[in-house]
Amino acid sequence: MTNFAYSQEALDLLQKSDKEVFSALMHEEIRQSEGIELIPSENYCFPEVYPLLGSVFNNKYSEGYPGRRYYGGQENTDTIETLARERAKKVFRAEHANVQPLSGCPMNEAVYFALLEPKDTILGMDLSHGGHLSHGHPVTNMYKIFNFVRYKTEIPSGNINLEHVRAMAKEHKPKMIICGHSSYPKEYDYAGFRKIADEAGAILMADVSHLGGLIAGGALKNPLDFGFDVVTTTTHKSLRGPRGGMILCKEKFAKAIDKSVFPGMQGGPHMHQIAALATTLKLVQTEDYKQYAKQVLANAQALAKGLIAGGAHLVTGGTENHLIVINTFTGFGITGDIAEKSLDEAGITLNKNMIPDDPNTPMKPSGIRFGTPAATARGMKEKEMDFLSKIMIQVLKSPHDAALLKSLHAEVKELCKKFPVPGIKG
């Protein structure tokens, strides 16, 4: 078993020079191939991405932007970055795109520093209700610089009360309002948020890091179609590209955002990452990818249906996107860390997760979070989701039954043999 993007010569060199790391690489390929990946922020990138991430573009420093670099020898790096920017603008219908952010948190921080001043107020979603650390959780560095206030969802529906958000905007007068999440299984009312931002005179930003690929594939709504000022997204997750970040914005914010990314936040961009993103943004325009995006949502619906039938308590009662959150504490009397560990032993990987207003701690929360992008990338459909839901319910009902977990893991392995991981061959 090996990833066909690696040359045999390179593998032989690695095995000879660093047996420990080579061994870890081989075992990770086996783990990914023999188990089901349900962490919604993880996915299998397109096979074409691997050779670009290991390409000679890794060797090149390219501080600056196409046509305005601080180093020579940029004719090829200018080509790939220009392709990535133009393709991003086309896919997301954006006026401007910056493809240099190294990751998701720096991507969002670059926007804050570009468009705000220290102590300005930002209105974002509460972490336990589905928001993200980078939207101003008190443990982050950004919390020390900006004044974050957070809206919540209604329990148990998970709906966002826009009148409550409007009242918060009127009270706190935010300079920026953020729509964005890491564990919210519902769609946003983008038009409603646009209206509130207009009333408050606030910049409106959406962080669609989880949803970027589903938006690119036409399966979910695009905030830019509703007049959002800025949209950020990571480039892996549902987009199936390299690890990284991307900022899409109105032209009037382009200069400030570009300056904030470089030289404000970082030096040389990772050109092998940008090359891989350029190819990703071409592949997401295909009909095959559009069908993939639709199947991700169909699979999430099928998985949710099977889990509910098995007695699982789903936060918000279901899902409107690719991810699902279960209250394992209410439904099965176990915390999310126990559920995560037991499911991992059965060959199903997901993550423990807080639920809205969780009474438990982040390391021993009341829930788990999972989604369907990676399983769908292997070609799995509704039938396989129904199978997985039954496996998961058995684990959640008997998380400490070692014999059962071993038996279920064997069943999961048999399923995985029928659906190879893209880019890995047996």
KEFIBA-663182 format. One line per 10 residues: number of its first residue (from 1); their letters; for each residue z, x, y of C-alpha. Coordinates in nm, 4 decimals, always signed. Example, Ala and Ser with C-alpha at 12.3 -4.5 7.8 and 13.67 -1.06 7.14 Angstrom:
1> AS> +0.7800/+1.2300/-0.4500 ~ +0.7140/+1.3670/-0.1060
***
This chain:
1> MTNFAYSQEA> +0.0000/+0.0000/+0.0000 ~ -0.0933/+0.1388/+0.3393 ~ -0.2114/+0.0403/+0.6811 ~ -0.5866/+0.0973/+0.6838 ~ -0.5697/+0.2063/+1.0492 ~ -0.4073/+0.5335/+0.9431 ~ -0.6371/+0.8136/+0.8319 ~ -0.5385/+0.9641/+0.4995 ~ -0.5366/+1.3065/+0.6610 ~ -0.2829/+1.1914/+0.9215
11> LDLLQKSDKE> -0.0648/+1.0338/+0.6528 ~ -0.0748/+1.3510/+0.4442 ~ +0.0272/+1.5570/+0.7467 ~ +0.3146/+1.3219/+0.8257 ~ +0.4397/+1.3213/+0.4684 ~ +0.4349/+1.6995/+0.4627 ~ +0.5977/+1.7524/+0.8030 ~ +0.8559/+1.4701/+0.8059 ~ +0.9290/+1.3120/+0.4706 ~ +1.2155/+1.1002/+0.6074
21> VFSALMHEEI> +1.0066/+0.9266/+0.8710 ~ +0.7126/+0.8934/+0.6306 ~ +0.9430/+0.7233/+0.3816 ~ +1.0736/+0.4838/+0.6462 ~ +0.7150/+0.3961/+0.7433 ~ +0.6150/+0.3199/+0.3853 ~ +0.9262/+0.1114/+0.3242 ~ +0.8678/-0.0842/+0.6445 ~ +0.5157/-0.1693/+0.5291 ~ +0.6620/-0.2970/+0.2032
31> RQSEGIELIP> +0.9296/-0.4979/+0.3849 ~ +0.6762/-0.6639/+0.6108 ~ +0.4379/-0.7348/+0.3246 ~ +0.6940/-0.8812/+0.0849 ~ +0.8903/-1.0920/+0.3340 ~ +0.8243/-1.3780/+0.5744 ~ +0.8562/-1.2881/+0.9422 ~ +0.9863/-1.5843/+1.1405 ~ +1.1280/-1.4106/+1.4485 ~ +0.9232/-1.5931/+1.7158
41> SENYCFPEVY> +0.8919/-1.2878/+1.9401 ~ +0.7380/-1.0822/+1.6584 ~ +0.3868/-1.0940/+1.5212 ~ +0.1196/-0.8899/+1.3476 ~ -0.1196/-0.7369/+1.5965 ~ -0.4921/-0.7471/+1.5396 ~ -0.6040/-0.4689/+1.2994 ~ -0.8268/-0.3339/+1.5786 ~ -0.5137/-0.2624/+1.7844 ~ -0.3703/+0.0002/+1.5472
51> PLLGSVFNNK> -0.6352/+0.2719/+1.5919 ~ -0.6208/+0.2342/+1.9702 ~ -0.2429/+0.2784/+1.9763 ~ -0.2899/+0.5988/+1.7781 ~ -0.5889/+0.7164/+1.9810 ~ -0.6534/+1.0069/+2.2182 ~ -0.5825/+0.7706/+2.5106 ~ -0.2184/+0.8494/+2.4303 ~ -0.2827/+1.2003/+2.5646 ~ -0.3955/+1.0973/+2.9126
61> YSEGYPGRRY> -0.1904/+1.0608/+3.2305 ~ -0.3433/+0.8046/+3.4678 ~ -0.1046/+0.7509/+3.7566 ~ -0.2523/+0.5081/+4.0058 ~ -0.5183/+0.2422/+3.9510 ~ -0.8905/+0.2471/+3.8627 ~ -1.0790/+0.4427/+4.1277 ~ -0.7515/+0.5583/+4.2870 ~ -0.5891/+0.8018/+4.0433 ~ -0.3760/+1.1086/+4.1100
71> YGGQENTDTI> -0.5203/+1.3052/+3.8164 ~ -0.8782/+1.3984/+3.7251 ~ -1.0735/+1.3077/+3.4131 ~ -1.0327/+0.9311/+3.4515 ~ -1.3807/+0.7922/+3.3822 ~ -1.2826/+0.6445/+3.0453 ~ -0.9335/+0.5291/+3.1403 ~ -1.0793/+0.3549/+3.4453 ~ -1.3210/+0.1760/+3.2117 ~ -1.0553/+0.0421/+2.9769
81> ETLARERAKK> -0.8118/-0.0617/+3.2491 ~ -1.0845/-0.2404/+3.4419 ~ -1.1892/-0.4202/+3.1237 ~ -0.8282/-0.5230/+3.0547 ~ -0.7767/-0.6543/+3.4081 ~ -1.1033/-0.8490/+3.4208 ~ -1.0526/-0.9963/+3.0747 ~ -0.6966/-1.0996/+3.1633 ~ -0.8212/-1.2751/+3.4758 ~ -1.0853/-1.4578/+3.2740
91> VFRAEHANVQ> -0.8568/-1.5612/+2.9872 ~ -0.5758/-1.6892/+3.2111 ~ -0.7887/-1.8007/+3.5089 ~ -0.5942/-1.5643/+3.7361 ~ -0.6917/-1.4250/+4.0755 ~ -0.5324/-1.0856/+4.0011 ~ -0.3941/-0.9042/+3.6962 ~ -0.1772/-0.5945/+3.6594 ~ -0.1826/-0.4625/+3.3016 ~ +0.0361/-0.1539/+3.3474
101> PLSGCPMNEA> +0.3961/-0.2785/+3.2884 ~ +0.5476/-0.0954/+2.9941 ~ +0.7478/-0.3935/+2.8674 ~ +0.8781/-0.7400/+2.9475 ~ +1.1941/-0.6699/+3.1460 ~ +1.0340/-0.4042/+3.3714 ~ +0.7455/-0.6474/+3.4220 ~ +0.9779/-0.9145/+3.5614 ~ +1.1807/-0.6640/+3.7611 ~ +0.8619/-0.5388/+3.9254
111> VYFALLEPKD> +0.7912/-0.8940/+4.0449 ~ +1.1419/-0.9338/+4.1876 ~ +1.1219/-0.6090/+4.3819 ~ +0.7686/-0.6867/+4.5013 ~ +0.8380/-1.0288/+4.6468 ~ +1.2118/-1.0405/+4.7206 ~ +1.4822/-0.8535/+4.9071 ~ +1.8231/-0.7584/+4.7633 ~ +2.0682/-1.0523/+4.7669 ~ +1.7865/-1.3093/+4.7728
121> TILGMDLSHG> +1.8543/-1.6109/+4.5511 ~ +1.6591/-1.6745/+4.2313 ~ +1.6868/-2.0037/+4.0406 ~ +1.6242/-1.9613/+3.6666 ~ +1.7158/-2.1037/+3.3288 ~ +2.0584/-2.0465/+3.1738 ~ +2.0462/-1.8054/+2.8787 ~ +2.2290/-2.0262/+2.6295 ~ +1.9943/-2.3133/+2.7130 ~ +1.6884/-2.1052/+2.6349
131> GHLSHGHPVT> +1.6438/-1.8635/+2.9255 ~ +1.6018/-1.4864/+2.9078 ~ +1.8251/-1.1913/+2.9971 ~ +1.5763/-1.0723/+3.2577 ~ +1.6146/-1.4018/+3.4462 ~ +1.9511/-1.2953/+3.5798 ~ +2.2145/-1.2926/+3.3103 ~ +2.5374/-1.1313/+3.4408 ~ +2.5127/-0.8397/+3.1940 ~ +2.1851/-0.7164/+3.3504
141> NMYKIFNFVR> +2.1318/-0.4716/+3.6343 ~ +1.9229/-0.7274/+3.8238 ~ +2.2327/-0.9468/+3.8512 ~ +2.3899/-0.6724/+4.0642 ~ +2.0990/-0.6824/+4.3079 ~ +1.9857/-1.0429/+4.3365 ~ +2.1779/-1.3700/+4.3550 ~ +2.0896/-1.5667/+4.0410 ~ +2.1769/-1.9320/+3.9933 ~ +2.0906/-2.1093/+3.6700
151> YKTEIPSGNI> +1.9814/-2.4586/+3.5728 ~ +2.0560/-2.6070/+3.2301 ~ +1.9000/-2.8576/+2.9943 ~ +2.0396/-3.1961/+2.9001 ~ +2.2177/-3.2140/+2.5648 ~ +2.1040/-3.3188/+2.3061 ~ +1.7506/-3.3993/+2.4263 ~ +1.6835/-3.0556/+2.5731 ~ +1.5066/-3.2135/+2.8695 ~ +1.5223/-3.0435/+3.2086
161> NLEHVRAMAK> +1.6441/-3.2898/+3.4702 ~ +1.4132/-3.2150/+3.7612 ~ +1.6309/-3.4100/+4.0021 ~ +1.9154/-3.1759/+3.9137 ~ +1.6880/-2.8739/+3.9649 ~ +1.5764/-3.0199/+4.2968 ~ +1.9392/-3.0640/+4.4053 ~ +2.0166/-2.7042/+4.3086 ~ +1.7157/-2.5822/+4.5056 ~ +1.8264/-2.7811/+4.8083
171> EHKPKMIICG> +2.1810/-2.6444/+4.7815 ~ +2.1090/-2.2775/+4.7043 ~ +1.7755/-2.2358/+4.8896 ~ +1.6232/-1.9924/+4.6391 ~ +1.3522/-1.7505/+4.7471 ~ +1.2105/-1.7752/+4.3932 ~ +1.2189/-2.0332/+4.1127 ~ +1.1481/-1.9252/+3.7533 ~ +1.0172/-2.1327/+3.4657 ~ +1.0561/-1.9301/+3.1520
181> HSSYPKEYDY> +1.2446/-1.8983/+2.8291 ~ +1.3087/-1.7130/+2.5080 ~ +1.4464/-1.9978/+2.2973 ~ +1.3406/-2.3305/+2.4457 ~ +1.1439/-2.5477/+2.1994 ~ +0.9911/-2.7771/+2.4631 ~ +0.7094/-2.7700/+2.7188 ~ +0.7837/-2.7295/+3.0886 ~ +0.6825/-2.9855/+3.3491 ~ +0.4874/-2.7310/+3.5534
191> AGFRKIADEA> +0.3659/-2.9874/+3.8063 ~ +0.7233/-3.1016/+3.8655 ~ +0.8434/-2.7459/+3.9266 ~ +0.5491/-2.6832/+4.1616 ~ +0.6563/-2.9786/+4.3722 ~ +1.0178/-2.8603/+4.3868 ~ +0.9112/-2.5085/+4.4862 ~ +0.6937/-2.6495/+4.7638 ~ +0.9829/-2.8569/+4.8943 ~ +1.2142/-2.5545/+4.8863
201> GAILMADVSH> +0.9596/-2.3106/+5.0283 ~ +1.0149/-2.0908/+4.7208 ~ +0.7842/-1.8576/+4.5323 ~ +0.7153/-2.0097/+4.1889 ~ +0.7016/-1.7842/+3.8831 ~ +0.6566/-1.8557/+3.5138 ~ +0.7534/-1.6095/+3.2429 ~ +0.5407/-1.7152/+2.9463 ~ +0.6095/-1.4098/+2.7298 ~ +0.6546/-1.6263/+2.4205
211> LGGLIAGGAL> +0.3696/-1.8592/+2.5027 ~ +0.1055/-1.6205/+2.6389 ~ -0.1105/-1.6225/+2.3279 ~ -0.0854/-1.9986/+2.2866 ~ -0.1927/-2.0436/+2.6481 ~ -0.4770/-1.7946/+2.6014 ~ -0.5901/-1.9905/+2.2948 ~ -0.5842/-2.3208/+2.4815 ~ -0.3066/-2.4708/+2.2704 ~ -0.0520/-2.4962/+2.5544
221> KNPLDFGFDV> -0.0724/-2.5617/+2.9282 ~ -0.1353/-2.2766/+3.1701 ~ +0.1045/-2.2583/+3.4692 ~ -0.1718/-2.1014/+3.6802 ~ -0.3621/-2.4293/+3.6521 ~ -0.0679/-2.5921/+3.8326 ~ -0.0702/-2.3514/+4.1256 ~ +0.2016/-2.1077/+4.0172 ~ +0.2232/-1.7975/+4.2342 ~ +0.3043/-1.5521/+3.9563
231> VTTTTHKSLR> +0.2855/-1.5651/+3.5766 ~ +0.4224/-1.2854/+3.3596 ~ +0.3765/-1.2369/+2.9872 ~ +0.4361/-0.9748/+2.7278 ~ +0.1247/-0.8738/+2.5388 ~ +0.2494/-0.8841/+2.1789 ~ +0.4317/-1.1934/+2.0477 ~ +0.1847/-1.4823/+2.0216 ~ -0.0902/-1.2773/+2.1918 ~ -0.1011/-1.0360/+1.8944
241> GPRGGMILCK> -0.1600/-0.7265/+2.1055 ~ +0.0318/-0.4039/+2.1721 ~ +0.3877/-0.3983/+2.3011 ~ +0.3730/-0.4259/+2.6807 ~ +0.3753/-0.6529/+2.9827 ~ +0.1207/-0.8125/+3.2152 ~ +0.1510/-0.9720/+3.5596 ~ -0.0921/-1.2410/+3.6748 ~ -0.0723/-1.3607/+4.0328 ~ -0.2418/-1.5073/+4.3354
251> EKFAKAIDKS> -0.4494/-1.2586/+4.5326 ~ -0.2118/-1.2685/+4.8294 ~ +0.0607/-1.1109/+4.6140 ~ -0.1647/-0.8538/+4.4443 ~ -0.1028/-0.5566/+4.6712 ~ +0.2758/-0.5974/+4.6726 ~ +0.2929/-0.6355/+4.2944 ~ +0.0653/-0.3398/+4.2250 ~ +0.2754/-0.1222/+4.4551 ~ +0.5947/-0.2427/+4.2889
261> VFPGMQGGPH> +0.4677/-0.1510/+3.9417 ~ +0.3358/+0.1886/+4.0583 ~ +0.4903/+0.3819/+4.2186 ~ +0.7841/+0.1454/+4.2524 ~ +0.8886/+0.1028/+3.8883 ~ +0.7016/+0.3597/+3.6800 ~ +0.4719/+0.6601/+3.6807 ~ +0.1864/+0.7050/+3.4377 ~ +0.0824/+0.3921/+3.2477 ~ +0.0429/+0.4087/+2.8697
271> MHQIAALATT> -0.3332/+0.4147/+2.8420 ~ -0.3407/+0.3750/+2.4624 ~ -0.1458/+0.0526/+2.5155 ~ -0.3890/-0.0642/+2.7853 ~ -0.6890/+0.0149/+2.5633 ~ -0.5331/-0.1947/+2.2867 ~ -0.4673/-0.4763/+2.5342 ~ -0.8287/-0.4717/+2.6516 ~ -0.9480/-0.5279/+2.2951 ~ -0.6812/-0.7940/+2.2361
281> LKLVQTEDYK> -0.7990/-0.9853/+2.5417 ~ -1.1526/-0.9864/+2.4035 ~ -1.0401/-1.1085/+2.0606 ~ -0.8332/-1.3983/+2.1995 ~ -1.1509/-1.5452/+2.3451 ~ -1.2976/-1.6086/+2.0002 ~ -1.3068/-1.9451/+1.8266 ~ -1.1057/-1.7987/+1.5372 ~ -0.8200/-1.7182/+1.7721 ~ -0.8285/-2.0627/+1.9311
291> QYAKQVLANA> -0.7938/-2.2129/+1.5846 ~ -0.5062/-1.9722/+1.5170 ~ -0.3217/-2.0889/+1.8294 ~ -0.3578/-2.4535/+1.7275 ~ -0.2390/-2.3739/+1.3749 ~ +0.0732/-2.2018/+1.5097 ~ +0.1770/-2.5322/+1.6682 ~ +0.0793/-2.7374/+1.3639 ~ +0.2853/-2.5061/+1.1432 ~ +0.5854/-2.5342/+1.3728
301> QALAKGLIAG> +0.5669/-2.9132/+1.3489 ~ +0.5432/-2.8982/+0.9705 ~ +0.8340/-2.6551/+0.9413 ~ +1.0491/-2.8660/+1.1734 ~ +0.9702/-3.1804/+0.9750 ~ +1.0734/-3.0193/+0.6474 ~ +1.3958/-2.8813/+0.7938 ~ +1.4969/-3.2159/+0.9421 ~ +1.4303/-3.3812/+0.6072 ~ +1.6644/-3.1266/+0.4505
311> GAHLVTGGTE> +1.9470/-3.2097/+0.6891 ~ +1.9065/-2.9368/+0.9517 ~ +2.0237/-3.0106/+1.3058 ~ +1.7424/-2.8959/+1.5381 ~ +1.8293/-2.8239/+1.8996 ~ +1.6245/-3.0671/+2.1165 ~ +1.5523/-3.2641/+1.7983 ~ +1.2304/-3.0816/+1.7169 ~ +0.9729/-2.8560/+1.8816 ~ +0.6833/-2.8808/+2.1234
321> NHLIVINTFT> +0.5745/-2.5200/+2.0888 ~ +0.5957/-2.2395/+1.8317 ~ +0.9718/-2.1982/+1.7996 ~ +1.2660/-2.3833/+1.6492 ~ +1.6400/-2.3507/+1.7087 ~ +1.8873/-2.4815/+1.4505 ~ +2.2548/-2.5529/+1.5094 ~ +2.3799/-2.4073/+1.1805 ~ +2.7431/-2.4538/+1.2762 ~ +2.7134/-2.8313/+1.3066
331> GFGITGDIAE> +2.4580/-2.8742/+1.0312 ~ +2.5899/-2.6363/+0.7638 ~ +2.9302/-2.5132/+0.8809 ~ +2.8182/-2.1510/+0.9193 ~ +2.7590/-1.9290/+1.2205 ~ +2.4170/-1.7899/+1.2996 ~ +2.5016/-1.4352/+1.1928 ~ +2.5811/-1.5546/+0.8409 ~ +2.2626/-1.7599/+0.8291 ~ +2.0551/-1.4643/+0.9502
341> KSLDEAGITL> +2.1978/-1.2283/+0.6887 ~ +2.1639/-1.4719/+0.4003 ~ +1.8066/-1.5649/+0.4897 ~ +1.7211/-1.1965/+0.5187 ~ +1.8461/-1.1479/+0.1630 ~ +1.6105/-1.4264/+0.0581 ~ +1.3164/-1.2472/+0.2230 ~ +1.3015/-1.4567/+0.5416 ~ +1.3617/-1.2744/+0.8695 ~ +1.4799/-1.4557/+1.1814
351> NKNMIPDDPN> +1.7551/-1.4078/+1.4394 ~ +2.0943/-1.5493/+1.5172 ~ +2.0875/-1.7339/+1.8481 ~ +2.3124/-1.9164/+2.0898 ~ +2.2745/-2.2905/+2.1392 ~ +2.3241/-2.4732/+2.4711 ~ +2.6821/-2.4236/+2.5962 ~ +2.7639/-2.2409/+2.2736 ~ +3.1415/-2.2226/+2.2111 ~ +3.0902/-1.9147/+1.9923
361> TPMKPSGIRF> +3.0031/-1.5567/+2.0872 ~ +2.6532/-1.3984/+2.1076 ~ +2.7155/-1.1894/+1.7938 ~ +2.8543/-1.4883/+1.6029 ~ +2.6681/-1.7764/+1.7648 ~ +2.6233/-2.1302/+1.6442 ~ +2.2537/-2.1142/+1.5744 ~ +1.9406/-1.9386/+1.4584 ~ +1.5980/-1.9079/+1.6226 ~ +1.2639/-1.8752/+1.4477
371> GTPAATARGM> +0.8954/-1.9537/+1.4854 ~ +0.5533/-1.9573/+1.3239 ~ +0.3199/-1.7016/+1.4952 ~ +0.3524/-1.4232/+1.2356 ~ +0.3358/-1.6457/+0.9275 ~ +0.0298/-1.8172/+1.0753 ~ -0.1356/-1.4793/+1.1347 ~ -0.1165/-1.4261/+0.7572 ~ -0.3123/-1.7465/+0.7025 ~ -0.0241/-1.9751/+0.6075
381> KEKEMDFLSK> -0.0560/-2.3448/+0.6875 ~ +0.1422/-2.6678/+0.6590 ~ +0.1799/-2.6473/+0.2810 ~ +0.3475/-2.3081/+0.3063 ~ +0.5708/-2.4296/+0.5899 ~ +0.6969/-2.7114/+0.3717 ~ +0.7718/-2.4574/+0.0992 ~ +0.9592/-2.2339/+0.3447 ~ +1.1631/-2.5248/+0.4792 ~ +1.2902/-2.5998/+0.1298
391> IMIQVLKSPH> +1.3794/-2.2339/+0.0716 ~ +1.5623/-2.2173/+0.4036 ~ +1.7628/-2.5337/+0.3387 ~ +1.8787/-2.3972/+0.0030 ~ +1.9953/-2.0759/+0.1675 ~ +2.1738/-2.2541/+0.4509 ~ +2.3569/-2.4790/+0.2058 ~ +2.4623/-2.1903/-0.0206 ~ +2.4598/-1.8755/+0.1962 ~ +2.6976/-1.6794/-0.0276
401> DAALLKSLHA> +2.5318/-1.7496/-0.3630 ~ +2.3945/-1.4034/-0.4455 ~ +2.2110/-1.5166/-0.7586 ~ +2.0376/-1.7966/-0.5697 ~ +1.9351/-1.5670/-0.2845 ~ +1.7863/-1.3191/-0.5319 ~ +1.5925/-1.5941/-0.7057 ~ +1.4609/-1.7350/-0.3783 ~ +1.3566/-1.3869/-0.2644 ~ +1.1431/-1.3586/-0.5782
411> EVKELCKKFP> +0.9724/-1.6864/-0.4856 ~ +0.9099/-1.5619/-0.1325 ~ +0.7528/-1.2417/-0.2667 ~ +0.5155/-1.4429/-0.4837 ~ +0.4073/-1.6460/-0.1819 ~ +0.3529/-1.3310/+0.0239 ~ +0.1160/-1.1853/-0.2358 ~ -0.1280/-1.4650/-0.1562 ~ -0.1202/-1.3940/+0.2197 ~ -0.1571/-1.0240/+0.3041
421> VPGIKG> -0.0335/-0.8959/+0.6392 ~ -0.3300/-0.8318/+0.8725 ~ -0.3991/-0.4594/+0.8750 ~ -0.2032/-0.3807/+0.5575 ~ -0.3662/-0.3626/+0.2180 ~ -0.2039/-0.3377/-0.1219
***
